[in-house]
Amino acid sequence: GENVEQHPSTLSVQEGDSAVIKCTYSDSASNYFPWYKQELGKRPQLIIDIRSNVGEKKDQRIAVTLNKTAKHFSLHITETQPEDSAVYFCATCFGNEKLTFGTGTRLTIIP
Amino acid sequence: DGGITQSPKYLFRKEGQNVTLSCEQNLNHDAMYWYRQDPGQGLRLIYYSQIVNDFQKGDIAEGYSVSREKKESFPLTVTSAQKNPTAFYLCASRLAGEADTQYFGPGTRLTVL
């Protein structure tokens, strides 16, 4: 089955700087790559996603890039703010069935 | 997200007891999912259902059971066969044909005493 590795597991960034989280996957057939943000004790919330026919997608301060050849995709957060502090999960999907999640990155924004 | 509800928010049970977690959605979504979340391990899929009266095992189905008698409901039973059931349980749903996007409920935190 699919294997998703996510790095780093923890990340501390000075407020205003950029943060980058990277995920690699094993199944070349995966075609959907969402990113979720989860605050402490809350549900995961979808923040951005990308499909395999697109190389990059941006939504205000967040962006996702996909390299299908290398089988990795990354989340980029620019101009970080304290409210960006949370755990971020990447995931992959093949077809319309189930997601496989990475193990999460705890992002801390230092004021 | 507001259309997916889980109850209760916190649940305590004694060892050897079965317990059922509720998940309801009013989004008219076809597919529903149950995940378990443990610290440092991300979300792991327990069971999922694409249509009423049908469901499939996920990666960690042992010790769990589900039913899907109604489109809007997908209850999860944690049985006494589950050796380490203390965890945060998340339900999700997805509209068939829409972009694979899953939306999560608020979760139930189960603690075995």
Interface residues (C-beta under 8 A of the other chain):
Chain A: G1 Q6 S9 Y32 P34 Y36 K42 R43 P44 Q45 L46 D49 F89 C93 N96 E97 K98 L99 T100 F101 G102 T103 G104
Chain B: D1 A31 Y33 G40 Q41 G42 L43 R44 L45 Y48 Q50 G58 D59 L90 R94 A96 G97 A99 D100 T101 Q102 Y103 F104 G105 P106 G107
